[in-house]
Every structure is written in C-alpha cells, then in structure tokens.
Amino acid sequence: MEPEINPDLSSAVCGQITEPLQRLLEMRHHDPFSVLGRHWIADDQWRVCVLLPNAGSASIEDPSLPMQRLGNTDLFEWVGSEALPKHYMIRWVDYEGNCHYSCDPYSFAPQLSDLDLHLFAEGCHQHIYQKLGAHLHKVDHINGVLFAVWAPEAERVSVVGDHNNWNGRSHPMRSRGRSGVWELFIPGLGVQVLYKYEISQRGTSKLSLKADPYAQSAQLRPENASVVCAESTFSWSDHLWMERRRQWDWQHQPVSVYELHVGSWRRDENGSFLSWRALAHQLLPYVKDLGFTHIELMPVAEHPLDESWGYQCTGYYSPSSRFGSADDFRYFIDCAHGYKIGVLVDWVAGHFPKDEHGLAQFDGSPLYEHFDARLAEHPDWGTLTFNFARNEVKNFLLANALYWFREFHIDGLRVDAVASMIYLDYSRGENEWLPNQFGGNENLDAIAFLRQLNEIVHEQFPGAMMIAEESTQWPQVSRPTWIGGLGFSMKWNMGWMHDSLEYLGKDPIHRRYHHQLLTFSALYAHHENFMLALSHDEVVHGKKSLLEKMAGDDWQKFANLRLLYVFLYTWPGKKCLFMGCEFAQRQEWRCDQALDWQLLSEPSSHRHRGISHLIKDLNDLYQHHSALYGYDFDAQGFHWLDCHDSQQSVLSYRRRADGESILVVLNFTPVPRHQYCIGVPENGTYRELINSDSQFYAGTNMGNSGLLKTRPVACMGQPHSLIMLLPPLAAIVLTRVGD
C-alpha cells in the first residue's frame, strides 16, 4: 500500500517555500510534524525536512546524504529515493565549525495513547502524571525524553532548554487535536536537563515561558526551570507500617500531630536548610521522644517564595529542591515509618499564585483558573482559584493528591482553606461574586471534586486520613459522601481553638464572666470528627506566640499554657500542636530562621523545659489511656462533672472508654481551691496521673500527694465524692485504681 502523499510538501521540492513552511518559519504552525520529518511526495520520491537554527550545513548520516538549505532560512531538505532507516540521524555543523549529531525527533509517531487522552478529557486519569510532564522514554530501542503538556488554546508550543539554547524554533511540539495536549519525543536527552515550554498565544502570537505543571523536579528558587528527573530507584522498607495502616482504625486510636515548617525547624551551622536526610536523623528521634504519633509538614511542593511557607505553590508534582531530591524525601518518610511516626502533608488546592512561569494564563487563556475574575481572583491572597468545572483541572488536582500517596507513602493530606473552595462568595463583597445555577453561594463543582477526592483516597488507601481546614459551620464536613457529607476524615476545630485562646488571654479576675468560652464547644464537639489544632496560623502576623497570648506575669503565662495543654489533650478530638509550642517559644514563629532552641539549654530556662516535659507526659498519658481517645467522636466518651462553676472558674469532666474512666479538673484562676469537692460515680482510690502544677513542670508543686479516696457523700449528682486541693492555674487528671 502506497503512503499518502503530503499535499503540504508535494509542491515544495526544488527549494520552494510553501505556505505551510512559511507558517512553520514564523512559528505559527500547530502541526510541525506535517512538514518536518520524512514524507513521501510522489514517484518514489521522499523528502526529509529539518529546522536547524544556527546550522551552517546539514546532512543525513548512514547513508551520507547532503541536505540543501531552503533560501535564507534555517530549513534544510533532502529529496530522493534512497532507502533511509526508520529513525535516521542528522549531522549538522554550526557556524563555529562544531559538529553535532541527533536523531530526528520528527521521525517518531505519537506516543500518548488515545485512551490516555480520553481519560484525561473525562477528568478520571488517576495516573496522568505518568503521561504528561517530562519522562525518560524509549522508542524502538532509542532513549530520550517524552514531553507532554496541556495547552488547548495555544497556537504553538515548543520545548526549550539547555539542549537547544532555549530556542523555541528548534523543537515545536505535536498537537494532539481536540485533547489540547501537545507532545514531543526528543531522542538523546536524559536526566537533569533544564526545560520549559515556550507557548505562542493564539491570535496574538504573544510568547510566554512556562514551567511544566507536571514536572517532578524543579530548580531551586530564584530559578524556576523544570528539570528532567530520573525514575526513582528508592527501595522502601516500610512494608509492615503500610500493612498495619490498612487495618488501622484511626477513629478509635490516638492521633497526636506535630506540625512543622521544614525550613525553619532547625538550620545547619551555616544557617542553611537541613536536607531531608539530615531531618530524618534529627527531627524524627526528637518527635519520637516527645511521643507524637504523626508529623504534619507544611506544604513541601515547589514554591518560589519562602515567605509563602509553601502555600503559593507552582510545582504541584515537585518536592521542593530546598531540601533535596524526591528520593531524599522518600528516605525521610521511610525513616519516619520506621520510627512508627505517620507523615501528613499540607495540600493546597484552593488557589495558586500569578507567577509568570506558573499556571496563571498558562496558554494565553484562563486555563486552570476561571475565565471570570469574580470566580477566579482570590481577594485575600492575591492569587487565582482553580476552575473545578473543567475536567482537566480536576484531573490535575486529583492525580496530584494520589501522586503523594502512591509515590511517597504519605499517610494523609491536610487540605488547606477548604472554606475558600466551597463558597463562591468567600471574602467577596455583594457584587463581587456569581451565584451558582440555583442562585446559591455554594461552589457545586468544588464540592463535587472534594467528595470524589475523599472517596477515592479512602477507597485506595485504607487508614489514610483526609483532614479539612474548614473555618465555617458547613455541615457534615467529616461525614460520608453517601449521606451528603464532604467525606473528610476529620475537620480542624477552629471554634475550640479561638474560644480557648480568647479565654486564656483574659485576666483571671474576669474569667468568671466568660465561662461559656470553655463550655460552648461541648455543644457541638461530636457533630464532626474534630481535630484540636493549635497551629502555625495562631503564632504569626502579630498574633504573638502561644506563651505570650496567655494573661498575667511570666509565672502565670507558663501556668496558663500548661493548663491549655492539659485541656487540649483531655478534650474530645485528635491533637495537633505547632513546632516550638512544645517548649513555649517566646517569639512569634519566623519562617526565615530556626526555632529558639537555646531556651531549652539556658540555666534560667527551667520553665521551658517544664513545658517540654509536660508535652511528653501528656502524649504518654493520651496514648496509654483509651478513655482519652477511644470515643473522641462519640458523645458516650464525654460527661460533664460540673460545667457551671463559673464563680470559681473551675471546669470538671470525665472521659471514658473500654471500662476506663479519666477525671479532669481545671482551675483557671491563680487562687488555690482547698477542699474542692467533685462527684464521682464509683467509690475507691483515685490516683493523680497529671498535675500541671508539679515542680517537674516548673510549677509550685501544690497537690494531693498523688492519691485521693472517695467519701460516701453525694456531689454533683453522683453517689460519691472526692475532696481535693486544686493548685493555682492548674489541671488535675485522675483515674480510679481500686476499691
């Protein structure tokens, strides 16, 4: 069967510049493969056409066939009937006399399958990151790199980089039609090649240079090129951890999270970032010693600005080069699992920055963002919001979430700023937003996306956690999608956090008038699966450190902070504490320098060490008493003893599970309460598990000598009672040890 004659080339022999070739020279041709490469023209004649900027001469190698320059252009052609190999070599000499050899990229057929493109267009290609982007690839035993990018409104897309002196005329890509995908296999390229996409905007031919949205490696800021990376050779050793996680019932197990910013936890002796491998050997033993079950990493995907903390991401598939390679990150997580520490990662799907090399106006049109500024612009952060109505955008984000689970064995995602995703009028004025099709302010596309995301993650990664930072009263955030929920595992309890910090910032003499700030969250404590988070957001931007938020003099500040931490660990909900708070960092968190570790070693720092000891003991208490975690999300695990003692600012309650009962009594004034009576359901002897005023925690060491015995006197509606001394600004935690 004879090959089809290419009409674009049949009249272009003898050095003629046809209209298609002219469009190619002007870099306006959407299909360079129709004119470049080898084509049958007529009468057993073949034509090979190559575009070689900066070439003085060119020829086809093996057999050696000279090529002719077309006019004064950078096009070279050969016409003849000689047999050529399927993938022939081009030899060309530049103007400096240097000789170059390359296999013609335009001799290769399309590499992406129609099925891949179809699934991507449908928004359901869960492995699209293995297709789009830059990947080491082999065709007919020839090694190279396959580049693919989605840019449906582009007039022309070229791969530019070190390999072609960043010249967009050298490697224009093949359009895959209605899919909007462009691809090009460049033989001979390998790892560590720097590249971007040069995109010509349709209609105006305006050029832009864009980093690869699917790149799995990127340059260290301030540079921003994408990097071709090698396939991972990392050998995982966390098989037991991953198998246990599949069976892990996190709802009825302790979850205590240490949140940190990798770039400012510690620095090396030169003030530079620690690598993932250094962090594995410094951070993980420290976290293990403190007793946390998980760490939560603020965003680790590539971002250009340190001060954004990672929340303005430009490289969604690239672990930040600040801390090493992707395999270094794998090593860190593998080590964490060896310490039996889970790893959660902050994930930003609510917005992205406007950096020129990023996703904004990617192909000259609003591609990842919405075309209407009333839906695209994020008023709080000067960023853009994703267009969740577009299948390819949803696929980009869905596959990205799965990428972190599959490729890095993470144990959960904490999804940032969920409220900004699900409300169309989030932080917008009356005429600054568009209602949905039913006239409401709900972003129905974003809601559908979140439900789909949570369903897939929970189905494919049993035991993994999806945690929402959702700051409103949106119902059923952590309830299954099949009953109308968003499907998250947990939701941060912002109400408990705000109320507790507001209360403890008040002078104790006035606290009696604000008792409801402590008790109100009990009304909704089991409406969601809550995580109690004292996060990074509460210790920056003039909000002060947790220690400095506390009312009173220095002694009272430390006592109040100890009281807050006991409240955190004994109230219903899983736990999360930001780095530095575990030793009462005095200054606000600063992302450009390490924590104030000297506070733990100075002679006068016994109070800071006391806080650290308390956190360690609270984690130990929490994990060894199922009453404190077994029914975090069930009302049967919590009972008030007395929530009405506002005059003395005392709160008392009982946590229970599996036949165990834990009593908690909190005194929020600096006045010791002698002969304080609480009611208990069972008689016997009760032992103090925690006294936050202990001298071990740098308190005044007032207490009850460790043991208390009940009286057969009814109190607080209970048949028995305990008489105790409540230390000033302190918490007592008790458990029954015998009749």
Buried (B, 14 or more C-beta within 10 A) or exposed (E): EEEEEBEBBBEBEEEEBBEBBEBBBEBEBBBBBBBBBBBBBEEEBBBBBBBBEBBEBBBBBEEEBEBBBBEEBBBBBBBBEEEBEEBBBBBBBBEEEEEEEBBBBBBBEBBBEEEBBEBBBEBBBBEBBBBBBBBBBEBEEBEBBBBBBBBBBBBBBBBBBEBBEBBBBBBBBBBBEEBBBBBBBBBBBEEEBBBBBBBBBBEEEEBBBBBBBBBBBBBEBEEBBBBBBBEBEBEBEBEEBBEEBEEBEBBBBBBBBBBBBBBBBBBEEEEEBBBBBBBBEBBBEBBBEBBBBBBBBBBBBBBBBBEBBBBBBBBBBBBBBBBBBBBBBBBBBBBBBBBEBBBBBBBBBBBBBBBEBBBBBBBBBBBBBBEEEEBBBBEEBEBBBBBBBBBBBBBBBBBBBBBBBBBBBBBBBBBBBBBBBBBBBBEBEEEEBEEEEEEEBBBBBBBBBBBBBBBBBBEEBEBBBBBBBBBEEBEBBBBBBEEEBBBBBBBBBBBBBBBBBEBBBBEBEEBBEBBEBBBEBBEEBBBBBBBBBBBBBBBBEEBBBBBBBBBBEEBBBBBBBBBBBBBBBBBBBBBBBBBBBBBBBBBBBBBEEBBBEEBBEEEEBEBBBBBBBBBBBBBBBBBEBBBBBBBBBBEEBBEBBBBEBBEBBBBBBBBBBEEBBBBBBBBBBBBBBEEBBBBBBEBEEBBBBBBBBBEBBBBBEBBBEEEBEBBEEEBBEBBBBBBBBBBBBBBBBBBBEEE
